[in-house]
């Protein structure tokens, strides 16, 4: 089950990255370059969620969670609960992105966001199952 969780976290991160790259290429902006001033950017509570540094941090975070789950500390119930909660928060953000992309008539990018959302939901469910199924430490 832990291997499944790792795979789900890696796959959801890949879908997220593919969606971010697709969105950048759709807007005509290079994937590693910030937009020019005055262009429309999506923000959440004043944070530019489409900024390159934030996207890089999210990808590193997703892969970091996968590595954590694969390591011995990833067997601990609090770690698994935290990973599950993070995955569910990311799923909510993915659903928000689906709505945004559908509003912009970008069906392909919306499908990537749906894939990321489903993978994040599955990761949250698997993490929760691992956390509640046994003692404070889950065997490999």
N, C-alpha and C positions, 0 to 999 in steps of 0.2 A: 504493500500500500504506500510506503514511503517513496518507492521508486515512481509510482504513479503520480504522487504529489509533485515530485521533482519534475517529471515530464510535463505535467499540466502548467507548472509555473514557467518553465522554459518556453513551452508552446504559446502561452498567453503573452509572454514578453515578445516573442517573435511576431505575433499578430499585431501587437501594439506598435512595434517598430515599423512593420510593413505599412500600417495605416498612417503613421506619422510621415514616413517617406512618401507615400502616395499622395497625402494631402499637400506636402511641400511641392511635389512635382506638378500637381494639379494647379496650384496657384502660380506656377512658373518660377517659384523661388527655389534656389539650390537647397538641398537637404541640410547642409551645414552652415548656412548663412542666414543671419537674422533679416527680417523684413525691414524695408525702409520706413522712416517715420511717416505717419499719416495713413498707413495701410491699416485695413481692418484686421484686428487680432482678437482672438477669443480669450477672455479673462474670467477667472473665478475668484471672487473676492479681491479684485485688483491685481491678481497674479496672472501673468501671461503664460497660459498653459501650453502654448505652442512654441515657447522659446526653446532654442536648441539646448541650452544647459539643463533645462527642466526635463526635456525628453531624454537626454543622456543619463541624468540622475535616475529617471524612472526605469530605464533599461538596466542600468547597473543594479538598481534596487531589486528588480524582478529576478535577475540572475543571482544576485546575492542571497535572496530568500531561498532560491532553489539550492544553492550551495549550503546554506545553513541547514536546511531540512535534510540534505544528504549527509551532513556531518553528525557526529555523536550528540551535540547539543540539540539537534533537531528532533531527538526522540522525547524531549521533555514536554510535558503537557502545557506549561505556560508558553513555550516557544510555538508549539502547534496552534494553540488558541490565538496567539498574536498573528501568526501567518494567515490563519483562517480569517481573522478580522480584517487584515490588510487586503486580502484577496477580495473580500466582499465589498470593501470601500472602493477598490479599483473597479469592481463590476458595476457599481453605481455610477462611477465616472464614465465607464464605457457606455452605459445606457444613455447617459447625457450626451455623449459624443454621437451615438446613433441618431438621436433626435436632431442634433445640430446638422449632421451630414445629410439626413433626409430633407431637412428644411432647405439645404443648399443644393438639393437634387444630385447628390454625389452617392449614388447607390453602391458603387464598388467599395468606396471607403466605408460606407455604412455597414456593408457586409463584413468587412474586416473588423470593425468595432463590435458587431454582433458576435463574431467568432471569439474575440478577446473577452467579451462579457461572459459568454457561455463557459469558456475555459476558466475564467476567474471564479465564476460561481461553482464550477466543479472542484476547483482547487480549494475553495472555502469549505465545501462539503466534505471533501476527503480529509482536510486538516482537522475539521471538527470531529469526524468519525475516529480518526487516529487518537485525538486528544481524549475522547470519552471512552474508548473501548478497553482501556487497560489501566495499569498502575501509572504512577507518576513518570515512569520511563517506558517508552514503547520499544520492544525489541526490533532489530533490523528485519 
